[in-house]
Amino acid sequence: MTLFVGALNGGHRKQHHSGIPVTPAELAADSARVAAAGATEVHVHPRNADGNESLAPGDVAAALTAIRAAAPGLDVSVTTGAWIEPDPQRRSALIAEWNVLPTSASVNAHEDGAVEVARILRARGVDVEVGLFTVTTAEWFVRGPLRGLANRILVEPVDRPSILAVHDASSMLRILREHEIDLPVLVHSDGAATWPVLLRARKLGVPVRIGFEDTFTLPNGEVAEDNSALVRAALGEQTPSA
């Protein structure tokens, strides 16, 4: 089965969309729905009791345990984003204390402390998904220490206009090919660039991800009812327009 990731929540809250899954129970129910819609993996941002993104062992464990109970066998990825814990040493310490482990974790290459976080994850048997936000970061990655720590690469030209996001995604994929990076690659963008980048990746035969972390709208501009609607759209029940 081809890799297809449902990115369920990101940093969004209920005020952004009432269907955003926040609690472990909501993440679990949503994971089961997107798996039924065709997702082979989910990517989640665990939350604490106040609804804030969290890397604390208890919060990560609660989310993972609930998801695995609702969707047995579904791979689960979590974030290690520096915006959640800006101090690199504190971030590494929290991750080292995780007592329930995800299948994989995203490590953004440009963040301070990324290499140490990746080393901790690999030592604990967690696959490392290295996030590349920019062409410059991709150029650094192919020559840097994260190359030897990565299990998968996430090409993610986010926070930019569609035309630039598509261009940057194509450029990053080219850099990876030119440097013979023999690792699985996944592509996504966000906002208005979500569907144009996804369509470009599909044309190139590169796996993608989709979900409320990236967009709330379907290809036709309508607001999606839930994450499973986005997954179904991306898998072709509704074909993204060029």
Contacts in CASP RR format, 6 or more apart in sequence:
PFRMAT RR
TARGET T0000
AUTHOR 0000-0000-0000
METHOD contacts of the structure
MODEL  1
MTLFVGALNGGHRKQHHSGIPVTPAELAADSARVAAAGATEVHVHPRNAD
GNESLAPGDVAAALTAIRAAAPGLDVSVTTGAWIEPDPQRRSALIAEWNV
LPTSASVNAHEDGAVEVARILRARGVDVEVGLFTVTTAEWFVRGPLRGLA
NRILVEPVDRPSILAVHDASSMLRILREHEIDLPVLVHSDGAATWPVLLR
ARKLGVPVRIGFEDTFTLPNGEVAEDNSALVRAALGEQTPSA
1 40 0 8 1.000
2 40 0 8 1.000
2 207 0 8 1.000
3 40 0 8 1.000
3 41 0 8 1.000
3 184 0 8 1.000
3 186 0 8 1.000
3 207 0 8 1.000
4 38 0 8 1.000
4 39 0 8 1.000
4 40 0 8 1.000
4 41 0 8 1.000
4 207 0 8 1.000
4 208 0 8 1.000
4 209 0 8 1.000
4 231 0 8 1.000
4 234 0 8 1.000
4 235 0 8 1.000
5 39 0 8 1.000
5 40 0 8 1.000
5 41 0 8 1.000
5 42 0 8 1.000
5 43 0 8 1.000
5 77 0 8 1.000
5 186 0 8 1.000
5 188 0 8 1.000
5 207 0 8 1.000
5 208 0 8 1.000
5 209 0 8 1.000
5 210 0 8 1.000
6 34 0 8 1.000
6 39 0 8 1.000
6 41 0 8 1.000
6 42 0 8 1.000
6 43 0 8 1.000
6 209 0 8 1.000
6 210 0 8 1.000
6 211 0 8 1.000
6 227 0 8 1.000
6 230 0 8 1.000
6 231 0 8 1.000
7 42 0 8 1.000
7 43 0 8 1.000
7 44 0 8 1.000
7 188 0 8 1.000
7 209 0 8 1.000
7 210 0 8 1.000
7 211 0 8 1.000
7 212 0 8 1.000
7 213 0 8 1.000
7 214 0 8 1.000
8 21 0 8 1.000
8 27 0 8 1.000
8 30 0 8 1.000
8 31 0 8 1.000
8 34 0 8 1.000
8 42 0 8 1.000
8 43 0 8 1.000
8 44 0 8 1.000
8 211 0 8 1.000
8 212 0 8 1.000
8 213 0 8 1.000
8 227 0 8 1.000
9 20 0 8 1.000
9 21 0 8 1.000
9 22 0 8 1.000
9 27 0 8 1.000
9 44 0 8 1.000
9 45 0 8 1.000
9 212 0 8 1.000
9 213 0 8 1.000
10 44 0 8 1.000
10 45 0 8 1.000
10 53 0 8 1.000
10 79 0 8 1.000
10 212 0 8 1.000
10 213 0 8 1.000
11 45 0 8 1.000
11 53 0 8 1.000
11 213 0 8 1.000
12 20 0 8 1.000
12 212 0 8 1.000
12 213 0 8 1.000
13 20 0 8 1.000
13 22 0 8 1.000
13 51 0 8 1.000
14 20 0 8 1.000
14 22 0 8 1.000
16 216 0 8 1.000
17 212 0 8 1.000
17 216 0 8 1.000
17 223 0 8 1.000
19 212 0 8 1.000
19 226 0 8 1.000
20 212 0 8 1.000
21 27 0 8 1.000
21 29 0 8 1.000
21 30 0 8 1.000
21 44 0 8 1.000
21 212 0 8 1.000
21 227 0 8 1.000
22 47 0 8 1.000
22 51 0 8 1.000
23 47 0 8 1.000
24 46 0 8 1.000
24 62 0 8 1.000
24 63 0 8 1.000
24 65 0 8 1.000
24 66 0 8 1.000
24 67 0 8 1.000
25 66 0 8 1.000
27 42 0 8 1.000
27 44 0 8 1.000
27 46 0 8 1.000
27 63 0 8 1.000
27 66 0 8 1.000
27 67 0 8 1.000
28 66 0 8 1.000
28 67 0 8 1.000
28 69 0 8 1.000
28 70 0 8 1.000
28 71 0 8 1.000
29 70 0 8 1.000
30 42 0 8 1.000
30 226 0 8 1.000
30 227 0 8 1.000
30 228 0 8 1.000
31 42 0 8 1.000
31 44 0 8 1.000
31 67 0 8 1.000
31 70 0 8 1.000
31 71 0 8 1.000
31 74 0 8 1.000
31 76 0 8 1.000
32 70 0 8 1.000
32 71 0 8 1.000
33 226 0 8 1.000
33 227 0 8 1.000
33 228 0 8 1.000
34 42 0 8 1.000
34 227 0 8 1.000
34 228 0 8 1.000
34 231 0 8 1.000
35 42 0 8 1.000
35 71 0 8 1.000
35 74 0 8 1.000
36 228 0 8 1.000
37 228 0 8 1.000
37 231 0 8 1.000
37 232 0 8 1.000
37 235 0 8 1.000
38 231 0 8 1.000
38 232 0 8 1.000
38 235 0 8 1.000
39 74 0 8 1.000
39 231 0 8 1.000
40 74 0 8 1.000
40 75 0 8 1.000
41 74 0 8 1.000
41 75 0 8 1.000
41 76 0 8 1.000
41 77 0 8 1.000
41 103 0 8 1.000
42 67 0 8 1.000
42 71 0 8 1.000
42 74 0 8 1.000
42 75 0 8 1.000
42 76 0 8 1.000
42 77 0 8 1.000
43 76 0 8 1.000
43 77 0 8 1.000
43 78 0 8 1.000
43 79 0 8 1.000
43 106 0 8 1.000
43 209 0 8 1.000
43 213 0 8 1.000
44 63 0 8 1.000
44 67 0 8 1.000
44 76 0 8 1.000
44 77 0 8 1.000
44 78 0 8 1.000
44 79 0 8 1.000
45 53 0 8 1.000
45 78 0 8 1.000
45 79 0 8 1.000
45 84 0 8 1.000
45 213 0 8 1.000
46 53 0 8 1.000
46 54 0 8 1.000
46 55 0 8 1.000
46 59 0 8 1.000
46 60 0 8 1.000
46 62 0 8 1.000
46 63 0 8 1.000
46 64 0 8 1.000
46 78 0 8 1.000
47 53 0 8 1.000
47 54 0 8 1.000
47 59 0 8 1.000
47 63 0 8 1.000
48 54 0 8 1.000
48 56 0 8 1.000
48 59 0 8 1.000
53 79 0 8 1.000
53 83 0 8 1.000
53 84 0 8 1.000
54 60 0 8 1.000
54 84 0 8 1.000
55 80 0 8 1.000
55 81 0 8 1.000
55 84 0 8 1.000
55 85 0 8 1.000
55 91 0 8 1.000
55 94 0 8 1.000
55 95 0 8 1.000
56 94 0 8 1.000
57 94 0 8 1.000
57 97 0 8 1.000
57 98 0 8 1.000
57 99 0 8 1.000
57 100 0 8 1.000
58 99 0 8 1.000
58 100 0 8 1.000
60 78 0 8 1.000
60 98 0 8 1.000
60 100 0 8 1.000
60 102 0 8 1.000
61 98 0 8 1.000
61 99 0 8 1.000
61 100 0 8 1.000
63 78 0 8 1.000
64 76 0 8 1.000
64 78 0 8 1.000
64 100 0 8 1.000
64 101 0 8 1.000
64 102 0 8 1.000
65 100 0 8 1.000
67 74 0 8 1.000
67 76 0 8 1.000
68 74 0 8 1.000
68 76 0 8 1.000
75 103 0 8 1.000
75 104 0 8 1.000
76 102 0 8 1.000
76 103 0 8 1.000
76 104 0 8 1.000
77 102 0 8 1.000
77 103 0 8 1.000
77 104 0 8 1.000
77 105 0 8 1.000
77 106 0 8 1.000
77 129 0 8 1.000
78 102 0 8 1.000
78 105 0 8 1.000
78 106 0 8 1.000
79 105 0 8 1.000
79 106 0 8 1.000
80 91 0 8 1.000
80 95 0 8 1.000
80 105 0 8 1.000
80 106 0 8 1.000
80 107 0 8 1.000
80 108 0 8 1.000
80 117 0 8 1.000
80 121 0 8 1.000
81 91 0 8 1.000
81 106 0 8 1.000
81 108 0 8 1.000
81 111 0 8 1.000
82 88 0 8 1.000
82 91 0 8 1.000
82 108 0 8 1.000
82 111 0 8 1.000
82 112 0 8 1.000
82 113 0 8 1.000
84 91 0 8 1.000
85 91 0 8 1.000
85 94 0 8 1.000
88 112 0 8 1.000
88 113 0 8 1.000
88 116 0 8 1.000
88 117 0 8 1.000
91 113 0 8 1.000
91 117 0 8 1.000
92 113 0 8 1.000
92 116 0 8 1.000
92 117 0 8 1.000
92 120 0 8 1.000
95 105 0 8 1.000
95 117 0 8 1.000
95 120 0 8 1.000
95 121 0 8 1.000
96 120 0 8 1.000
96 124 0 8 1.000
98 124 0 8 1.000
101 124 0 8 1.000
101 125 0 8 1.000
101 126 0 8 1.000
102 126 0 8 1.000
103 126 0 8 1.000
103 127 0 8 1.000
104 126 0 8 1.000
104 127 0 8 1.000
104 128 0 8 1.000
104 129 0 8 1.000
104 151 0 8 1.000
104 152 0 8 1.000
105 117 0 8 1.000
105 121 0 8 1.000
105 126 0 8 1.000
105 127 0 8 1.000
105 128 0 8 1.000
105 129 0 8 1.000
106 129 0 8 1.000
106 130 0 8 1.000
106 131 0 8 1.000
106 154 0 8 1.000
107 114 0 8 1.000
107 117 0 8 1.000
107 118 0 8 1.000
107 121 0 8 1.000
107 128 0 8 1.000
107 129 0 8 1.000
107 130 0 8 1.000
107 131 0 8 1.000
107 146 0 8 1.000
108 114 0 8 1.000
108 130 0 8 1.000
108 131 0 8 1.000
108 133 0 8 1.000
109 130 0 8 1.000
109 131 0 8 1.000
109 132 0 8 1.000
109 133 0 8 1.000
109 137 0 8 1.000
109 140 0 8 1.000
109 141 0 8 1.000
109 146 0 8 1.000
110 133 0 8 1.000
110 134 0 8 1.000
110 137 0 8 1.000
114 130 0 8 1.000
114 146 0 8 1.000
115 145 0 8 1.000
115 146 0 8 1.000
115 149 0 8 1.000
118 128 0 8 1.000
118 130 0 8 1.000
118 146 0 8 1.000
118 149 0 8 1.000
118 150 0 8 1.000
119 149 0 8 1.000
121 127 0 8 1.000
121 128 0 8 1.000
122 128 0 8 1.000
122 149 0 8 1.000
127 151 0 8 1.000
127 152 0 8 1.000
128 146 0 8 1.000
128 149 0 8 1.000
128 150 0 8 1.000
128 151 0 8 1.000
128 152 0 8 1.000
129 150 0 8 1.000
129 151 0 8 1.000
129 152 0 8 1.000
129 153 0 8 1.000
129 154 0 8 1.000
129 186 0 8 1.000
130 141 0 8 1.000
130 146 0 8 1.000
130 149 0 8 1.000
130 150 0 8 1.000
130 152 0 8 1.000
130 153 0 8 1.000
130 154 0 8 1.000
131 137 0 8 1.000
131 153 0 8 1.000
131 154 0 8 1.000
131 155 0 8 1.000
131 156 0 8 1.000
132 138 0 8 1.000
132 141 0 8 1.000
132 153 0 8 1.000
132 154 0 8 1.000
132 155 0 8 1.000
132 156 0 8 1.000
132 172 0 8 1.000
133 156 0 8 1.000
133 157 0 8 1.000
133 158 0 8 1.000
134 157 0 8 1.000
134 168 0 8 1.000
135 168 0 8 1.000
135 171 0 8 1.000
135 172 0 8 1.000
135 175 0 8 1.000
138 155 0 8 1.000
138 171 0 8 1.000
138 172 0 8 1.000
138 175 0 8 1.000
138 176 0 8 1.000
139 175 0 8 1.000
141 147 0 8 1.000
141 150 0 8 1.000
141 153 0 8 1.000
142 175 0 8 1.000
142 176 0 8 1.000
142 179 0 8 1.000
142 181 0 8 1.000
143 179 0 8 1.000
147 181 0 8 1.000
150 183 0 8 1.000
151 183 0 8 1.000
151 184 0 8 1.000
152 183 0 8 1.000
152 184 0 8 1.000
152 185 0 8 1.000
152 186 0 8 1.000
153 176 0 8 1.000
153 181 0 8 1.000
153 183 0 8 1.000
153 184 0 8 1.000
153 185 0 8 1.000
153 186 0 8 1.000
154 185 0 8 1.000
154 186 0 8 1.000
154 187 0 8 1.000
154 188 0 8 1.000
154 209 0 8 1.000
155 169 0 8 1.000
155 172 0 8 1.000
155 173 0 8 1.000
155 176 0 8 1.000
155 185 0 8 1.000
155 186 0 8 1.000
155 187 0 8 1.000
155 188 0 8 1.000
155 206 0 8 1.000
156 187 0 8 1.000
156 188 0 8 1.000
156 189 0 8 1.000
156 190 0 8 1.000
157 164 0 8 1.000
157 165 0 8 1.000
157 166 0 8 1.000
157 168 0 8 1.000
157 169 0 8 1.000
157 172 0 8 1.000
157 189 0 8 1.000
157 193 0 8 1.000
157 197 0 8 1.000
158 165 0 8 1.000
158 188 0 8 1.000
158 189 0 8 1.000
158 190 0 8 1.000
158 193 0 8 1.000
159 190 0 8 1.000
160 168 0 8 1.000
160 193 0 8 1.000
161 192 0 8 1.000
161 193 0 8 1.000
162 189 0 8 1.000
162 192 0 8 1.000
162 193 0 8 1.000
162 196 0 8 1.000
162 197 0 8 1.000
163 196 0 8 1.000
164 193 0 8 1.000
165 189 0 8 1.000
165 193 0 8 1.000
165 196 0 8 1.000
165 197 0 8 1.000
166 193 0 8 1.000
166 196 0 8 1.000
166 197 0 8 1.000
166 200 0 8 1.000
169 187 0 8 1.000
169 189 0 8 1.000
169 197 0 8 1.000
169 200 0 8 1.000
169 201 0 8 1.000
170 200 0 8 1.000
170 204 0 8 1.000
173 185 0 8 1.000
173 187 0 8 1.000
173 204 0 8 1.000
173 206 0 8 1.000
176 185 0 8 1.000
184 207 0 8 1.000
185 206 0 8 1.000
185 207 0 8 1.000
186 206 0 8 1.000
186 207 0 8 1.000
186 208 0 8 1.000
186 209 0 8 1.000
187 197 0 8 1.000
187 198 0 8 1.000
187 200 0 8 1.000
187 201 0 8 1.000
187 206 0 8 1.000
187 207 0 8 1.000
187 208 0 8 1.000
187 209 0 8 1.000
188 194 0 8 1.000
188 197 0 8 1.000
188 198 0 8 1.000
188 208 0 8 1.000
188 209 0 8 1.000
188 210 0 8 1.000
188 214 0 8 1.000
189 196 0 8 1.000
189 197 0 8 1.000
189 198 0 8 1.000
189 214 0 8 1.000
190 213 0 8 1.000
190 214 0 8 1.000
190 215 0 8 1.000
191 214 0 8 1.000
191 215 0 8 1.000
194 210 0 8 1.000
194 214 0 8 1.000
194 215 0 8 1.000
195 215 0 8 1.000
195 219 0 8 1.000
195 240 0 8 1.000
195 241 0 8 1.000
196 240 0 8 1.000
198 208 0 8 1.000
198 210 0 8 1.000
198 234 0 8 1.000
198 240 0 8 1.000
199 240 0 8 1.000
199 241 0 8 1.000
199 242 0 8 1.000
201 207 0 8 1.000
201 208 0 8 1.000
202 208 0 8 1.000
202 240 0 8 1.000
208 234 0 8 1.000
210 230 0 8 1.000
210 231 0 8 1.000
210 233 0 8 1.000
210 234 0 8 1.000
211 227 0 8 1.000
211 230 0 8 1.000
211 231 0 8 1.000
212 224 0 8 1.000
212 227 0 8 1.000
212 230 0 8 1.000
215 224 0 8 1.000
215 230 0 8 1.000
216 223 0 8 1.000
216 224 0 8 1.000
217 223 0 8 1.000
217 224 0 8 1.000
218 224 0 8 1.000
218 229 0 8 1.000
218 230 0 8 1.000
218 233 0 8 1.000
218 238 0 8 1.000
219 233 0 8 1.000
219 238 0 8 1.000
219 239 0 8 1.000
219 240 0 8 1.000
219 241 0 8 1.000
220 238 0 8 1.000
220 241 0 8 1.000
224 230 0 8 1.000
224 233 0 8 1.000
232 238 0 8 1.000
233 240 0 8 1.000
234 240 0 8 1.000
END
